[in-house]
Amino acid sequence: MNSVKPIDQSTEAEVEGNIRELVRRDSAAFRQAESDSEISANNLNSLLRRVSGTSTREIDELIGELQALREKLQDDGNRVQHDIVEYAELSRSVIQLTKIISESVKKLPGIPTMNG
């Protein structure tokens, strides 16, 4: 009671042809998907390199600007400190000169003193 029909050669060849066609299409689609994903990965890699390169250049430029500003700030600070020292020396000299003039004026004959 075997109810399996025998397969003729033309049907067998047709089935084999269909299987081969499916395998060929699937492998072509797989190769295309691999190629597409490889292209996408390369595009993403290229984009990341450009973005990171631009960001790195901008950061380097900012660091350079900040270093230049720091040097200017240090130079300005040194100049201000030097000016303060010179002003203090000038101020002391003026006070001494004022005392000398005041003492000299007191010693002049005929000048009334404030004491009475």
C-alpha positions in Angstrom: 0.0 0.0 0.0 2.5 2.3 -1.0 0.8 5.5 -2.3 3.9 7.4 -3.3 3.8 8.3 -6.9 7.0 7.9 -8.8 8.6 11.2 -9.9 9.4 11.4 -13.6 12.6 12.9 -14.8 11.2 16.1 -16.1 9.6 16.9 -12.8 12.8 16.1 -11.0 14.8 18.3 -13.3 12.2 21.1 -12.9 12.4 20.8 -9.1 16.2 20.8 -9.2 16.2 23.8 -11.5 13.9 25.7 -9.1 16.1 24.8 -6.2 19.2 26.0 -8.1 17.4 29.2 -9.0 16.4 29.9 -5.4 20.0 29.3 -4.2 21.4 31.5 -6.9 18.9 34.4 -6.1 19.5 34.0 -2.3 23.3 34.0 -2.7 23.1 37.0 -5.0 20.9 38.8 -2.5 23.2 37.8 0.3 26.3 39.1 -1.7 24.4 42.3 -2.4 23.4 42.7 1.2 27.1 42.1 2.2 28.2 44.6 -0.4 25.6 47.2 0.8 26.5 46.8 4.4 30.2 47.0 3.5 29.5 50.3 1.6 27.4 51.6 4.5 30.1 50.7 7.0 32.7 52.5 4.8 30.5 55.5 4.4 29.9 55.6 8.2 33.6 55.2 8.8 34.4 58.1 6.4 31.7 60.3 8.0 33.1 59.6 11.5 36.6 60.4 10.4 35.5 63.7 8.8 33.4 64.7 11.9 36.1 63.7 14.4 38.8 65.4 12.2 36.8 68.6 12.2 36.1 68.5 15.9 39.8 67.7 16.6 40.9 70.7 14.5 38.4 73.0 16.2 39.6 71.8 19.7 43.2 72.3 18.7 42.4 75.9 17.4 40.6 76.6 20.7 43.6 75.3 22.7 45.9 77.6 20.7 43.6 80.6 21.2 43.4 79.9 25.0 47.2 79.5 25.2 47.6 82.9 23.4 45.1 84.5 25.8 46.9 83.0 28.8 50.3 84.4 27.6 48.7 87.8 27.0 47.1 87.7 30.5 50.4 86.8 32.1 52.2 89.6 30.2 49.5 92.1 31.2 49.7 90.9 34.8 53.5 91.3 34.8 53.2 94.8 33.3 50.5 95.9 35.8 52.7 94.5 38.7 55.7 96.5 37.3 53.6 99.6 37.0 52.4 99.2 40.7 56.0 98.9 41.9 57.0 102.0 39.9 54.0 103.9 41.3 54.8 103.0 44.9 58.4 104.1 44.4 57.2 107.4 42.9 54.7 107.9 45.7 57.4 107.4 48.3 59.7 109.8 46.5 56.9 112.4 46.4 56.2 112.0 50.1 59.9 112.4 50.9 60.2 115.4 48.6 57.1 116.9 50.2 58.6 116.5 53.7 61.9 118.0 52.6 60.1 121.0 51.0 57.9 121.4 54.1 60.9 121.3 56.4 62.8 123.8 54.2 59.9 126.2 54.1 59.6 126.1 57.9 63.2 127.2 58.2 62.8 130.2 55.9 63.1 133.5 57.8 59.9 135.6 58.1 57.5 132.8 57.5 54.9 132.5 60.3 54.5 129.1 61.6 51.0 127.6 62.3 51.8 127.1 65.9 51.2 130.7 66.7 
